[in-house]
Amino acid sequence: MTEKPKLVQDDPWLEPQQGAIERRMRQFDDALAAIESSSKSLATYATGHKYVGIHFHPTTNTWTVREWAPAAQAVSLIGDFNNWNRDSHPLTGSDSGVWKLELPGDALVHGQKVKLHIVGADGSRRDRIPACIRRAVQDPTTHDYCGQIWNTPKPYVWKNEFDPATITAPLIYESHVGMGGEEPRVHTYREFADTVLPRISKLGYNTLQMMAVQEHPYYGSFGYHVSSFFAPCSRFGTPEDLKYLIDSAHGLGIAVLLDVVHSHAVKNMAEGLNNFDGSGHQYFHDGPLGDHPGWDSKCFDYGRPEVRQFLLSNIRYWLEEFRFDGFRFDGVTSMLYYSRGMKSFGSYDDYFGGDADENAILYLKLANKLIQEIKPGAISIGEDMSGMPGLCRPIADGGVGFSFRLAMGIPDYWIKLLKHSRDEDWDMGELWGILANRRHGEATIAYAESHDQALVGDKTLAFWLMDKDMYWHMGKKDPNPVIERGIAMHKLIRLVTLVLGGEGWLTFMGNEFGHPEWLDFPREGNGWSYHYCRRQWSLVDNPDLKYGWLAEFDRELMEFAKNTNLLTTPPAQNLYIDNGQKIIVAERANLIFVFNFSVGNSVFGYPIHVPGLETRELVLDTDTVITGGHGRIDHAFDYPVDEHGVMKVYTPSRSGLVFAKRQGPPA
């Protein structure tokens, strides 16, 4: 290369790693060239799902069944259509490892259940679900999963066009369809579309992130032990129902992201891909490298071209068939390193040494390029806690090509503070350092909490702040110091995280109004109960309860972020940190932010040095009565700036204030 990669130019500390970065760039260029040589384009290459699988051809009125199982000794199609006869419909093998069977058009019917019977390289005989099956269903009596022929006579007719490029700063509402309702049961795609989407729109979120969409046999895995990668989870309805949900979101101006799981797969052989052809290493690494030590699952072999094509085809499928607007890639840290990221990261050598899985990095680059080819402007978010340099930089700069990374350290920090420190012991300098710490030029999704904190065994921010008092003192006519402190801190934490933490925002459904308790899926340990596997919307809908205060503040916060274009501006600048009085003053988007974390120290006439001499006005206040505060600030008051650039404000304890340059005549 004639000059340093831009990633290195922008960060001199990366100069010792320049060779490794350039090798990754060459690896990508070579792989892309090989793909384009054989398939003309990356998009064409990512059509494996249109070749492999069970497909009906209306022009010839025939079915084609293909399956990649290179080491298998024999493959046959079984199902309702042949009374599950393992001998009557064998597939024919080929040198490419793809087995094939052709059937007349009346051989298979929409809704019939099917499997493949595979005689593996190891001599095993197992009934398996086709790898690219579009729908898998579970028998309610035997609990056995089967593939299902899905050739509906009434395909979904899309109503709304949507361009994800219109979302410049994602305000993400992370959701799980199954727990989207109040009743203790599994809820559906259509129920979510009709009842939850309007709530998301009213709150002001512009992006929906959907969890647990890819088919998974164990409900309690939260959708992260995927078995059928091309099949929408049948617990929640049909593929057409999912399309209805996405179409409805687009009609409300909401982008929809799939929480895609390409970091690992369920190890179950009855439902998933593990040991599919009997070789032990078809889709996954052989030996210990193929087993995830922390997740009890299988790890993909990204160095195998057929595996990369399978996963890339999966990306294209979800973008085109269901019109998703992008992805949140789960478990990226586990993909990036052979150690699965289960180590400390103390130097740049940890990112570019022998532990880095260069084939996984290549796959992620190809995936991000493909996403933009198929749907320009689509959103791609990487869940990485290691801090891999360049994860969210363009591929041409030496990066991996994600649009955003998740600020995973921030929620962990809040939980640590609430769990181990008194409010009066919080260090404002440390707090600033944690929230504002992110790599130059790499956009970040900030969040105070997600589904991780809501799971059983942990607590949401609201529960850490208010705990058991939420059971007894959430009535608006019931004053309580624990609840008062909790509501004030809940709002303050969300505001300061939004302002300092990134270029996007995320919350998990219900957390915006302080949903009590935890999430727990039906399992043997809780008597297979759905009691904690739901969202109690009646709490926020009840005008007599305090939950509505938190929801109203969240709505104001999202409106403020959009109206000011806050998250599309450069990171916040530190104007002043007053650790003694627990005050942080910052500037972002020409706005002045005053965060007062003091337990009881409200300061009158607090002097703030601000850029410019324009008079300012208060535009956001966490202490308003309508959001559960004390209303200690007069919003009609103007804030002049003297000739020395000093503005004096009243900063109440446990509050956040935002000042903008005054628009219009004086108050």
KAFEN-V466062 format. One record per run of one state. SS is the DSSP state (hx for helix, st for strand, lp for the rest). FROM is the first residue (numbers start at 1). LEN is the number of residues. If there is no record, write none. Layout:
<<SS:FROM:LEN> <SS:FROM:LEN>>
This chain:
<<lp:1:5> <hx:6:5> <lp:11:1> <hx:12:28> <lp:40:2> <hx:42:4> <lp:46:2> <hx:48:4> <lp:52:1> <st:53:5> <lp:58:4> <st:62:7> <lp:69:5> <st:74:6> <hx:80:3> <lp:83:7> <st:90:1> <lp:91:1> <st:92:1> <lp:93:5> <st:98:7> <lp:105:8> <st:113:7> <lp:120:5> <st:125:4> <lp:129:7> <st:136:3> <lp:139:6> <st:145:4> <lp:149:15> <hx:164:3> <lp:167:4> <st:171:6> <hx:177:3> <lp:180:9> <hx:189:15> <lp:204:3> <st:207:5> <lp:212:2> <st:214:2> <lp:216:3> <hx:219:3> <lp:222:6> <st:228:5> <lp:233:1> <hx:234:3> <lp:237:2> <hx:239:13> <lp:252:3> <st:255:6> <lp:261:4> <st:265:1> <lp:266:18> <st:284:1> <lp:285:2> <hx:287:4> <st:291:2> <lp:293:4> <st:297:2> <lp:299:1> <st:300:1> <lp:301:4> <hx:305:17> <lp:322:4> <st:326:4> <lp:330:2> <hx:332:5> <st:337:1> <lp:338:11> <hx:349:4> <lp:353:3> <st:356:1> <lp:357:1> <hx:358:17> <lp:375:4> <st:379:4> <lp:383:12> <hx:395:3> <lp:398:6> <st:404:3> <lp:407:1> <hx:408:13> <lp:421:2> <hx:423:3> <lp:426:2> <hx:428:9> <lp:437:7> <st:444:3> <lp:447:4> <hx:451:4> <st:455:1> <lp:456:5> <hx:461:11> <lp:472:3> <st:475:1> <lp:476:5> <hx:481:21> <lp:502:2> <st:504:5> <lp:509:2> <hx:511:3> <lp:514:5> <st:519:1> <lp:520:4> <hx:524:3> <lp:527:10> <hx:537:5> <lp:542:3> <st:545:1> <lp:546:1> <hx:547:18> <lp:565:1> <hx:566:3> <lp:569:4> <st:573:6> <lp:579:4> <st:583:6> <lp:589:2> <st:591:6> <lp:597:6> <st:603:7> <lp:610:6> <st:616:6> <lp:622:3> <hx:625:3> <lp:628:10> <st:638:2> <lp:640:1> <st:641:1> <lp:642:4> <st:646:6> <lp:652:3> <st:655:7> <lp:662:6>>
